[in-house]
């Protein structure tokens, strides 16, 4: 998804397998879309456009991939790699067979029913080392808010796409000493705008996407990078979902 209808425009987000959208506008080569999951808007190439019957979006059970990736074998032995956070309809667990569109899937997944905060740290630690990518939402590259959004999606909660939007969700935690594992820490720039987000692992550490997904120290000032021996992000607020 791009900010403007041009190949030269910045990538603002990505769609994962099974995620749907509605069409808002179109040009000769580009389509403006709004995602069903988080109501995020952006442009995609018309070559990426796939239309389907409304019944597809009304399928009763949707499961989400919770391994870093899974392998989906479709008709005619077409192999599709599904990144963490992708979703699809299933009938059983582990390796599945579906007489409709899916032949088989190998990987971990579960059906989301309610938000389980205990899964947040379990899932987030799997991502350590994944490279940073502006606008990224996959194991091949992820930005800070794409990382937090996908972790919470797999745990059963919908976060908005950008850190500046996610900061409006949840309840304020007044002091870093009161932070709990799974809380969200938000960081601002010199102008006061929210530009970064991470997940608290305990009241001394945070996991976040910066260069790569990594764990750094955090205190009331912000994130302290041991390698650089300096504070890299200024703490603005902690929110609890």
Secondary structure by P-SEA (a helix, b strand, c coil): ccccccccccccccccccbbbbbccccccbbbbbbcccccccccccccbbbbccccccccbbbbbcccbbbbbccccbbbbbcccbbbbbcccccccccccccccbbbbbbbccccccaaaaaaaaaccccccccccccccccaaaaaaaaaaaacccccccaaaaaaccccccccccccccbbbbbbcccccccbbbbbccccbbbbbccccbbbbbccccccccccccccccccccccc
